[in-house]
Amino acid sequence: MSKPKVCVICKGGIEQKKTPEGKVYWDSGENAEPYAEGRCCGSCNDIFVIPARMEDMMKAAAMRARREKSRQLQGRLPGLPNDER
C-alpha cells in the first residue's frame, strides 16, 4: 500500500477518487498551481486554487482590454503620420 498523500495547502490527506464499484482510479489530488506548488485536496482546490486561477484570468483579460484601448487611442492621435504611430 502506498503512503497517503498530503495536501500542500492544508496538510490534510488527499482523497482517493473511486469508480461506483469502489476501484481507485486517481489518488494524486489536484494541481495546486497558481496558489501553491504541488498537489492539493479537492476542498483546497475549490476554496483556494480555482479562485486564484479565476483571478489570474480576470487580470489577463483586463490587461488585454487595456492594451486594445491603448492601440485604439494611438490610432486617434492627431498630427502623427501613420508610420510614426
N, CA, C and O atoms as CSV, one atom per row, in Angstrom:
chain,resi,resn,atom,element,x,y,z
A,1,MET,N,N,0.840,-1.187,0.000
A,1,MET,CA,C,0.000,0.000,0.000
A,1,MET,C,C,0.886,1.251,0.000
A,1,MET,O,O,1.890,1.301,0.710
A,2,SER,N,N,0.521,2.240,-0.781
A,2,SER,CA,C,1.340,3.446,-0.874
A,2,SER,C,C,1.053,4.377,0.304
A,2,SER,O,O,-0.004,4.319,0.932
A,3,LYS,N,N,2.023,5.227,0.573
A,3,LYS,CA,C,1.925,6.197,1.659
A,3,LYS,C,C,0.823,7.218,1.310
A,3,LYS,O,O,0.750,7.665,0.166
A,4,PRO,N,N,-0.031,7.591,2.276
A,4,PRO,CA,C,-1.079,8.592,1.994
A,4,PRO,C,C,-0.458,9.905,1.530
A,4,PRO,O,O,0.565,10.340,2.060
A,5,LYS,N,N,-1.073,10.518,0.557
A,5,LYS,CA,C,-0.576,11.788,0.029
A,5,LYS,C,C,-1.164,12.936,0.846
A,5,LYS,O,O,-2.287,12.854,1.344
A,6,VAL,N,N,-0.379,14.006,0.971
A,6,VAL,CA,C,-0.749,15.135,1.822
A,6,VAL,C,C,-0.924,16.396,0.970
A,6,VAL,O,O,-0.125,16.668,0.075
A,7,CYS,N,N,-1.973,17.155,1.260
A,7,CYS,CA,C,-2.262,18.426,0.592
A,7,CYS,C,C,-1.203,19.458,0.981
A,7,CYS,O,O,-0.898,19.625,2.162
A,8,VAL,N,N,-0.642,20.150,-0.018
A,8,VAL,CA,C,0.382,21.158,0.263
A,8,VAL,C,C,-0.205,22.416,0.900
A,8,VAL,O,O,0.544,23.240,1.424
A,9,ILE,N,N,-1.513,22.578,0.864
A,9,ILE,CA,C,-2.139,23.781,1.410
A,9,ILE,C,C,-2.585,23.562,2.857
A,9,ILE,O,O,-2.155,24.291,3.750
A,10,CYS,N,N,-3.438,22.573,3.094
A,10,CYS,CA,C,-3.989,22.365,4.441
A,10,CYS,C,C,-3.265,21.278,5.228
A,10,CYS,O,O,-3.511,21.100,6.421
A,11,LYS,N,N,-2.373,20.555,4.560
A,11,LYS,CA,C,-1.614,19.453,5.161
A,11,LYS,C,C,-2.498,18.255,5.534
A,11,LYS,O,O,-2.038,17.332,6.207
A,12,GLY,N,N,-3.747,18.267,5.103
A,12,GLY,CA,C,-4.632,17.122,5.313
A,12,GLY,C,C,-4.394,16.068,4.239
A,12,GLY,O,O,-3.583,16.261,3.333
A,13,GLY,N,N,-5.098,14.969,4.351
A,13,GLY,CA,C,-4.953,13.898,3.376
A,13,GLY,C,C,-5.616,14.244,2.050
A,13,GLY,O,O,-6.591,14.992,1.998
A,14,ILE,N,N,-5.066,13.683,0.989
A,14,ILE,CA,C,-5.661,13.828,-0.347
A,14,ILE,C,C,-6.550,12.610,-0.575
A,14,ILE,O,O,-6.110,11.465,-0.470
A,15,GLU,N,N,-7.802,12.886,-0.888
A,15,GLU,CA,C,-8.780,11.820,-1.055
A,15,GLU,C,C,-8.545,11.034,-2.336
A,15,GLU,O,O,-8.008,11.553,-3.315
A,16,GLN,N,N,-8.948,9.801,-2.308
A,16,GLN,CA,C,-8.877,8.954,-3.495
A,16,GLN,C,C,-10.186,9.093,-4.262
A,16,GLN,O,O,-11.258,9.201,-3.666
A,17,LYS,N,N,-10.091,9.089,-5.570
A,17,LYS,CA,C,-11.282,9.097,-6.411
A,17,LYS,C,C,-11.539,7.659,-6.839
A,17,LYS,O,O,-10.633,6.949,-7.274
A,18,LYS,N,N,-12.794,7.249,-6.703
A,18,LYS,CA,C,-13.141,5.857,-6.965
A,18,LYS,C,C,-14.295,5.755,-7.954
A,18,LYS,O,O,-15.124,6.658,-8.066
A,19,THR,N,N,-14.327,4.639,-8.665
A,19,THR,CA,C,-15.447,4.328,-9.553
A,19,THR,C,C,-16.652,3.952,-8.686
A,19,THR,O,O,-16.496,3.725,-7.486
A,20,PRO,N,N,-17.846,3.884,-9.272
A,20,PRO,CA,C,-19.013,3.445,-8.495
A,20,PRO,C,C,-18.820,2.059,-7.862
A,20,PRO,O,O,-19.449,1.743,-6.852
A,21,GLU,N,N,-17.962,1.249,-8.451
A,21,GLU,CA,C,-17.693,-0.083,-7.918
A,21,GLU,C,C,-16.663,-0.054,-6.786
A,21,GLU,O,O,-16.404,-1.086,-6.166
A,22,GLY,N,N,-16.078,1.105,-6.511
A,22,GLY,CA,C,-15.122,1.233,-5.423
A,22,GLY,C,C,-13.663,1.101,-5.820
A,22,GLY,O,O,-12.790,1.116,-4.951
A,23,LYS,N,N,-13.376,0.974,-7.101
A,23,LYS,CA,C,-11.998,0.853,-7.555
A,23,LYS,C,C,-11.355,2.243,-7.641
A,23,LYS,O,O,-11.916,3.154,-8.250
A,24,VAL,N,N,-10.174,2.400,-7.027
A,24,VAL,CA,C,-9.462,3.681,-7.059
A,24,VAL,C,C,-8.928,3.926,-8.465
A,24,VAL,O,O,-8.223,3.089,-9.028
A,25,TYR,N,N,-9.274,5.090,-9.026
A,25,TYR,CA,C,-8.746,5.440,-10.346
A,25,TYR,C,C,-7.848,6.672,-10.302
A,25,TYR,O,O,-7.173,6.978,-11.285
A,26,TRP,N,N,-7.832,7.392,-9.161
A,26,TRP,CA,C,-6.955,8.561,-9.044
A,26,TRP,C,C,-6.701,8.825,-7.567
A,26,TRP,O,O,-7.633,8.864,-6.765
A,27,ASP,N,N,-5.440,9.004,-7.218
A,27,ASP,CA,C,-5.114,9.278,-5.817
A,27,ASP,C,C,-4.070,10.375,-5.666
A,27,ASP,O,O,-3.451,10.498,-4.609
A,28,SER,N,N,-3.870,11.166,-6.698
A,28,SER,CA,C,-2.819,12.185,-6.685
A,28,SER,C,C,-3.333,13.601,-6.470
A,28,SER,O,O,-2.568,14.555,-6.607
A,29,GLY,N,N,-4.593,13.760,-6.141
A,29,GLY,CA,C,-5.124,15.080,-5.841
A,29,GLY,C,C,-5.199,15.989,-7.055
A,29,GLY,O,O,-5.240,15.544,-8.202
A,30,GLU,N,N,-5.214,17.274,-6.757
A,30,GLU,CA,C,-5.382,18.312,-7.777
A,30,GLU,C,C,-4.096,19.133,-7.890
A,30,GLU,O,O,-3.303,19.195,-6.950
A,31,ASN,N,N,-3.902,19.760,-9.050
A,31,ASN,CA,C,-2.775,20.660,-9.262
A,31,ASN,C,C,-3.040,21.941,-8.466
A,31,ASN,O,O,-4.051,22.608,-8.689
A,32,ALA,N,N,-2.155,22.285,-7.554
A,32,ALA,CA,C,-2.361,23.444,-6.683
A,32,ALA,C,C,-1.910,24.771,-7.295
A,32,ALA,O,O,-2.074,25.817,-6.668
A,33,GLU,N,N,-1.351,24.752,-8.496
A,33,GLU,CA,C,-0.917,25.990,-9.144
A,33,GLU,C,C,-2.131,26.827,-9.535
A,33,GLU,O,O,-3.125,26.231,-9.951
A,34,PRO,N,N,-2.135,28.113,-9.441
A,34,PRO,CA,C,-1.056,29.023,-9.082
A,34,PRO,C,C,-1.007,29.356,-7.593
A,34,PRO,O,O,-0.167,30.149,-7.168
A,35,TYR,N,N,-1.888,28.767,-6.804
A,35,TYR,CA,C,-1.941,29.098,-5.374
A,35,TYR,C,C,-0.734,28.561,-4.618
A,35,TYR,O,O,-0.189,29.245,-3.752
A,36,ALA,N,N,-0.319,27.355,-4.936
A,36,ALA,CA,C,0.824,26.724,-4.271
A,36,ALA,C,C,1.485,25.772,-5.255
A,36,ALA,O,O,0.928,25.462,-6.308
A,37,GLU,N,N,2.668,25.318,-4.902
A,37,GLU,CA,C,3.391,24.377,-5.752
A,37,GLU,C,C,3.184,22.971,-5.201
A,37,GLU,O,O,3.491,22.703,-4.039
A,38,GLY,N,N,2.672,22.087,-6.023
A,38,GLY,CA,C,2.458,20.706,-5.601
A,38,GLY,C,C,1.027,20.264,-5.829
A,38,GLY,O,O,0.348,20.765,-6.725
A,39,ARG,N,N,0.572,19.323,-5.013
A,39,ARG,CA,C,-0.763,18.738,-5.150
A,39,ARG,C,C,-1.610,19.102,-3.939
A,39,ARG,O,O,-1.097,19.245,-2.829
A,40,CYS,N,N,-2.890,19.248,-4.159
A,40,CYS,CA,C,-3.782,19.615,-3.057
A,40,CYS,C,C,-5.028,18.738,-3.055
A,40,CYS,O,O,-5.303,18.010,-4.009
A,41,CYS,N,N,-5.769,18.827,-1.960
A,41,CYS,CA,C,-7.024,18.083,-1.839
A,41,CYS,C,C,-8.130,18.815,-2.607
A,41,CYS,O,O,-7.958,19.963,-3.016
A,42,GLY,N,N,-9.249,18.146,-2.794
A,42,GLY,CA,C,-10.366,18.730,-3.522
A,42,GLY,C,C,-10.937,19.968,-2.860
A,42,GLY,O,O,-11.322,20.916,-3.545
A,43,SER,N,N,-10.997,19.972,-1.537
A,43,SER,CA,C,-11.536,21.140,-0.823
A,43,SER,C,C,-10.662,22.371,-1.035
A,43,SER,O,O,-11.172,23.450,-1.337
A,44,CYS,N,N,-9.363,22.219,-0.882
A,44,CYS,CA,C,-8.457,23.358,-1.093
A,44,CYS,C,C,-8.469,23.795,-2.553
A,44,CYS,O,O,-8.321,24.980,-2.852
A,45,ASN,N,N,-8.645,22.844,-3.455
A,45,ASN,CA,C,-8.763,23.194,-4.873
A,45,ASN,C,C,-9.961,24.117,-5.081
A,45,ASN,O,O,-9.862,25.132,-5.769
A,46,ASP,N,N,-11.100,23.752,-4.476
A,46,ASP,CA,C,-12.320,24.549,-4.624
A,46,ASP,C,C,-12.221,25.906,-3.933
A,46,ASP,O,O,-12.680,26.915,-4.468
A,47,ILE,N,N,-11.620,25.929,-2.742
A,47,ILE,CA,C,-11.604,27.139,-1.920
A,47,ILE,C,C,-10.497,28.110,-2.307
A,47,ILE,O,O,-10.706,29.323,-2.276
A,48,PHE,N,N,-9.327,27.602,-2.669
A,48,PHE,CA,C,-8.171,28.466,-2.908
A,48,PHE,C,C,-7.685,28.488,-4.361
A,48,PHE,O,O,-7.453,29.558,-4.924
A,49,VAL,N,N,-7.532,27.309,-4.962
A,49,VAL,CA,C,-6.876,27.219,-6.266
A,49,VAL,C,C,-7.754,27.761,-7.389
A,49,VAL,O,O,-7.304,28.593,-8.178
A,50,ILE,N,N,-8.991,27.302,-7.468
A,50,ILE,CA,C,-9.864,27.764,-8.562
A,50,ILE,C,C,-10.087,29.277,-8.489
A,50,ILE,O,O,-9.996,29.939,-9.523
A,51,PRO,N,N,-10.377,29.862,-7.307
A,51,PRO,CA,C,-10.478,31.332,-7.271
A,51,PRO,C,C,-9.193,32.040,-7.705
A,51,PRO,O,O,-9.253,33.083,-8.357
A,52,ALA,N,N,-8.033,31.482,-7.350
A,52,ALA,CA,C,-6.757,32.098,-7.780
A,52,ALA,C,C,-6.630,32.047,-9.298
A,52,ALA,O,O,-6.168,33.004,-9.919
A,53,ARG,N,N,-7.037,30.935,-9.891
A,53,ARG,CA,C,-6.991,30.833,-11.356
A,53,ARG,C,C,-7.960,31.820,-12.003
A,53,ARG,O,O,-7.635,32.451,-13.009
A,54,MET,N,N,-9.149,31.949,-11.420
A,54,MET,CA,C,-10.125,32.907,-11.960
A,54,MET,C,C,-9.587,34.337,-11.863
A,54,MET,O,O,-9.751,35.131,-12.789
A,55,GLU,N,N,-8.946,34.658,-10.738
A,55,GLU,CA,C,-8.367,35.982,-10.576
A,55,GLU,C,C,-7.287,36.235,-11.627
A,55,GLU,O,O,-7.229,37.316,-12.212
A,56,ASP,N,N,-6.437,35.243,-11.866
A,56,ASP,CA,C,-5.411,35.377,-12.898
A,56,ASP,C,C,-6.030,35.607,-14.268
A,56,ASP,O,O,-5.546,36.426,-15.049
A,57,MET,N,N,-7.108,34.877,-14.556
A,57,MET,CA,C,-7.779,35.037,-15.849
A,57,MET,C,C,-8.386,36.431,-15.985
A,57,MET,O,O,-8.313,37.041,-17.052
A,58,MET,N,N,-8.982,36.934,-14.906
A,58,MET,CA,C,-9.586,38.271,-14.954
A,58,MET,C,C,-8.522,39.347,-15.136
A,58,MET,O,O,-8.730,40.307,-15.878
A,59,LYS,N,N,-7.376,39.191,-14.457
A,59,LYS,CA,C,-6.279,40.152,-14.615
A,59,LYS,C,C,-5.759,40.138,-16.053
A,59,LYS,O,O,-5.485,41.191,-16.630
A,60,ALA,N,N,-5.625,38.950,-16.623
A,60,ALA,CA,C,-5.140,38.841,-18.003
A,60,ALA,C,C,-6.129,39.479,-18.971
A,60,ALA,O,O,-5.724,40.158,-19.915
A,61,ALA,N,N,-7.418,39.266,-18.744
A,61,ALA,CA,C,-8.435,39.865,-19.609
A,61,ALA,C,C,-8.417,41.388,-19.497
A,61,ALA,O,O,-8.549,42.085,-20.503
A,62,ALA,N,N,-8.256,41.904,-18.282
A,62,ALA,CA,C,-8.193,43.353,-18.087
A,62,ALA,C,C,-6.960,43.929,-18.775
A,62,ALA,O,O,-7.022,45.010,-19.359
A,63,MET,N,N,-5.849,43.215,-18.708
A,63,MET,CA,C,-4.622,43.682,-19.356
A,63,MET,C,C,-4.805,43.716,-20.875
A,63,MET,O,O,-4.379,44.665,-21.533
A,64,ARG,N,N,-5.437,42.684,-21.425
A,64,ARG,CA,C,-5.701,42.673,-22.874
A,64,ARG,C,C,-6.609,43.836,-23.264
A,64,ARG,O,O,-6.397,44.467,-24.299
A,65,ALA,N,N,-7.615,44.121,-22.447
A,65,ALA,CA,C,-8.537,45.219,-22.741
A,65,ALA,C,C,-7.800,46.564,-22.697
A,65,ALA,O,O,-8.038,47.427,-23.542
A,66,ARG,N,N,-6.908,46.744,-21.716
A,66,ARG,CA,C,-6.138,47.995,-21.637
A,66,ARG,C,C,-5.237,48.158,-22.848
A,66,ARG,O,O,-5.121,49.251,-23.402
A,67,ARG,N,N,-4.589,47.051,-23.264
A,67,ARG,CA,C,-3.728,47.128,-24.453
A,67,ARG,C,C,-4.537,47.503,-25.691
A,67,ARG,O,O,-4.105,48.330,-26.494
A,68,GLU,N,N,-5.700,46.898,-25.843
A,68,GLU,CA,C,-6.552,47.188,-27.010
A,68,GLU,C,C,-7.016,48.641,-26.982
A,68,GLU,O,O,-7.031,49.310,-28.015
A,69,LYS,N,N,-7.392,49.125,-25.814
A,69,LYS,CA,C,-7.830,50.518,-25.692
A,69,LYS,C,C,-6.672,51.452,-26.038
A,69,LYS,O,O,-6.871,52.467,-26.705
A,70,SER,N,N,-5.473,51.116,-25.592
A,70,SER,CA,C,-4.294,51.921,-25.898
A,70,SER,C,C,-4.047,51.954,-27.405
A,70,SER,O,O,-3.746,53.006,-27.968
A,71,ARG,N,N,-4.175,50.806,-28.045
A,71,ARG,CA,C,-3.998,50.761,-29.508
A,71,ARG,C,C,-5.038,51.620,-30.214
A,71,ARG,O,O,-4.726,52.317,-31.180
A,72,GLN,N,N,-6.272,51.568,-29.729
A,72,GLN,CA,C,-7.332,52.364,-30.343
A,72,GLN,C,C,-7.042,53.847,-30.180
A,72,GLN,O,O,-7.222,54.624,-31.118
A,73,LEU,N,N,-6.594,54.244,-28.995
A,73,LEU,CA,C,-6.301,55.661,-28.751
A,73,LEU,C,C,-5.104,56.127,-29.567
A,73,LEU,O,O,-5.098,57.259,-30.050
A,74,GLN,N,N,-4.091,55.285,-29.733
A,74,GLN,CA,C,-2.932,55.658,-30.537
A,74,GLN,C,C,-3.331,55.910,-31.981
A,74,GLN,O,O,-2.744,56.757,-32.654
A,75,GLY,N,N,-4.316,55.185,-32.451
A,75,GLY,CA,C,-4.790,55.377,-33.817
A,75,GLY,C,C,-5.506,56.700,-34.010
A,75,GLY,O,O,-5.695,57.138,-35.144
A,76,ARG,N,N,-5.911,57.349,-32.915
A,76,ARG,CA,C,-6.646,58.605,-32.986
A,76,ARG,C,C,-5.779,59.833,-32.721
A,76,ARG,O,O,-6.285,60.955,-32.757
A,77,LEU,N,N,-4.483,59.649,-32.454
A,77,LEU,CA,C,-3.632,60.792,-32.153
A,77,LEU,C,C,-3.483,61.674,-33.387
A,77,LEU,O,O,-3.091,61.192,-34.450
A,78,PRO,N,N,-3.788,62.937,-33.257
A,78,PRO,CA,C,-3.670,63.846,-34.402
A,78,PRO,C,C,-2.212,64.231,-34.651
A,78,PRO,O,O,-1.403,64.271,-33.724
A,79,GLY,N,N,-1.894,64.508,-35.888
A,79,GLY,CA,C,-0.608,65.066,-36.234
A,79,GLY,C,C,0.513,64.069,-36.425
A,79,GLY,O,O,1.622,64.480,-36.765
A,80,LEU,N,N,0.290,62.795,-36.228
A,80,LEU,CA,C,1.331,61.806,-36.455
A,80,LEU,C,C,1.061,61.048,-37.738
A,80,LEU,O,O,-0.031,60.516,-37.936
A,81,PRO,N,N,2.050,61.001,-38.604
A,81,PRO,CA,C,1.860,60.167,-39.800
A,81,PRO,C,C,1.676,58.722,-39.370
A,81,PRO,O,O,2.147,58.321,-38.305
A,82,ASN,N,N,1.000,57.947,-40.187
A,82,ASN,CA,C,0.703,56.542,-39.856
A,82,ASN,C,C,1.942,55.723,-39.537
A,82,ASN,O,O,1.871,54.828,-38.694
A,83,ASP,N,N,3.078,55.993,-40.180
A,83,ASP,CA,C,4.277,55.195,-39.939
A,83,ASP,C,C,4.981,55.567,-38.620
A,83,ASP,O,O,5.921,54.877,-38.225
A,84,GLU,N,N,4.556,56.630,-37.933
A,84,GLU,CA,C,5.162,57.028,-36.665
A,84,GLU,C,C,4.310,56.610,-35.471
A,84,GLU,O,O,4.682,56.900,-34.334
A,85,ARG,N,N,3.205,55.954,-35.686
A,85,ARG,CA,C,2.324,55.559,-34.579
A,85,ARG,C,C,2.736,54.267,-34.000
A,85,ARG,O,O,2.106,53.783,-33.060
